[in-house]
Amino acid sequence: MNTIIRTMKVMWRTAAMCVVLAACAVGPDYVRPAAPVPEAYKEMGDWKVAQPGDTTIRGKWWSIFNDPQLNDLEEQVNISNQTVLAAEAQYRQAIALVQAARANYFPTVAAGVSFTRALRSSTPTQSSGTGGIPTSDYFLPVNVFWEADVWGRIRRTVEASRSSAQASAADLESVRLSVQAALAQAYFQLRTVDAQIHLLNATAAAYKKALELTQNRYDSGVAGKTDVLQAKTQLKSTQSQLIDLGIQRAQLEHAIAVLIGKPASVFSLAAMPVAATPPAVPVGVPSELLERRPDIAASERRVAAANAQIGVAKAAFFPRITLSASGGYESIDSPTWLTWPSHFWSLGPAVAQTLFAGGSIRALSDQARAAYDGAVATYRQTVLAGFQEVEDNLAASRILEEEAQVQGTAVKSAQQSLALTMNQYKAGTVGYLNVIIAQTTALTNERAAADIAGRRMAAAVLLIKALGGGWEAASSSQSAP
């Protein structure tokens, strides 16, 4: 055992000398590539956005909508959503790969024990036909192998693995944000359907009263049978639309159940029309988007990983310096196996250099550089797509706000027109067809207003998603090793 300890000491001294000799790692040091970043958002030019109380979205971004039921649903995403759990498992795999890469910094130590029994000839030749002598071999070796990272191959490998793990952490946050946004969209769509169901219920009740009025007028001989049939048709048509909305509501409820990891058959939400208006979203400046969107951060980290792989490929042009040592005990007799005369040890460095490989090393280096160029292009495209999404949803928010104001005026006018037409019908100055037209116009405009309200909420959710939710790039770099 003393022999093994001495061998290890010698090896560590030699390793320390190799570390001192390792001055640098080959390959380019990473610099974040430039990306096209505008000075300001185009859609913010002429649109005076309401100023939120906080200038940055943080953490639980959905709380900005002040909807307790939405808050409860969003809290279940991290716990039960299977897509998020799958992404989290992939992140843990990436962390394990970093740990595996770092293990190459340290020596590999292997030990074993063996016993063999063999029959050997007792004479130099076997022509005499005499029997052999059985012999035993007791063997207890300890082998140590260590690669001196003179050219930085291992360091670049660790760097690449660490950057990939950070990209995986950002991927996890990107998946989580997508699921959270999908849940919020489905929730507000369901509440929009609830609002339309509430509207159609109220409309059907009004149409029922109109039918009763028309029936009374017919019974009194004031109105014709046609008026009764038209009133009944209008009522049944509205009731049919009401039933049809049940399909949309059921499917949205099922989608929400899947997003929170529950079977659709055991989940339900009580009807509650959306009454909230879109909150003021802190947009910030375009340069912040590079630090706020997890998909952009993931793409940038993959550029860093590809840059490190160039160094790994370049290290193949240089010789690999390794240090190996072995020691232990070997004897043909068990009583003397673990004694000093039976010990052995060996220690020595080795230098290996590939002299000819048919151009494969150069090809791998070219491949690494091409992969880096591709990663840079993907990063820049991701940045461009990010700014497009922000501009798209800023435009949607601005235009829908204007549309809601105009549609609100249209709803008031349609309701006033319906009231006047109904009074004229009661006075006998217009036919019931005018009432049908006024009713249809009012209902169409009211449903359009409810739809615009839901679209505004969805646009607010998508804008927050486009801005990166409540995530920051610093959280990704801190969570990955």
C-alpha positions, 0 to 999 in steps of 0.5 A: 500500500505504501508503494501505491501512495508513493506512486500517487504522490509522484504522479500528482507532482508531475501533474502539477508541473503539467498544469503550470506548463498549460498556458492557454487553451487553443481556439477563439475566446467567446465574444457575443455576436452582434445582432440588429437591435433598433433604437425604439419600437416602431409601434410605440411612436404615435401610441401613448401607452398607459404607464404601468406602476412597475417598469419591468415585468417580474416573476409571476407576470400573470398577476398583472391581470388581477384575476385570482382564478387565473393565478391559481391555475398558473401556479399548477403549471410548474407542478403538473404540466408534463411538457414543462416536466419533460423540459426540466428532465432535459435540463437535468441531463445537460447538468449531468453532461457538465459534471461528466465533462469536468470529471476529465480534469481529474485522474482516472483510478482503477483497481482490481484483483485477480487469481489464475491457475495454470499448468506449465511444462517442467522442461523446455520441450514437451517431447518427454511427455512428462506432466507440467507443474501447476502454478498460481498467480495472485495479482492486485494492480492499481492503475492511474491515468491522467491527461494533461490539458495543455492545449485546453481540450478538456477546458473547452469541452467543459465550456461547451457543456456549461454553455449548452446547460445554460441554453437548456435552462433557458429552453426550460424557461421558454417552454414554461413561458409558452405553456403559461401564455397558452393557459392564459390565452385559453382562460381568457378565450373561455371567459370571452365565450362565457361573456357571449353566452351571458349575452345570448341568454339575455338576448334570448330572454328579450326575444322571448318577451318580444314573441309573447308581445307579438303573439298577444298582438296576433291574438288581438288581431293587430298583427299577422301570423307572419310576425309571430313566425318571424319572432319565433324564428329569431328566438330559436336562432338565438337559442341555437347559437347559444347551444353551439357556444357550448362546444367551444366552452367545453373544448377550452375547458378541456385544453385548460385541464391538459395544461395544468396536468389534469384529466379533462373529465375531472376538471371544470370552471364555473362560468364567469364573463370576462370583465377586466380590461387589458393591463398596462404592460411595461414594454421597456426599450428594445435592447432589454429584449436580448436579456428578457427573452429565454429563447434568445438567451438559449440561442446565444448560449448555443453560439457560445457552445459552438465557439468552444467546440472550435477550440476542442477541434483545434486541440486535435492538431496538437499532441495529447500528453498523458501520464499513467502510473500503476502499482500493486502486488503480484505473487505466485504464493498467497502467503507472500502476496501482500508483502514488500518483495511482491510489490511493483510500480511503474510511472511514465508520461506519453505523448501521442500525435496523429500524423496522418488521418486522411484530412479528418482532423481538418474536416472536423475543424471546418465542421466546428467553424461551420456549426458556429456560423450556423449558430450565429445566424440562428441567434440573429434570426431569433433576435429578429423574430423576437422584435417582430413578435413585440411589434406584432402584438404592440400593433394588435394592442393599439389597433384593438384598443381603437377598434373597441372604442369604435365598436362600443359606439356601434353597440350603443347606436344599435341598442338605441335603434332597437329600442326605437324600432320596438316602440314604433312596432308597438305603435303600429308604424313599422312592420316586424321585419324592421324589428328583426333587422334591428335585433340582428344588428344589435346582437351582431355588434354586441357579440363583436364587442365581446370578441374584441374584448377577448382579443385584447386580453389575448394580445396583452398575454402575447405581448408579455410573452413576446417581452419574455414574461418575468424571466431574466437572463441572469437567472439562467446563468446562475441556475446552470453550473 
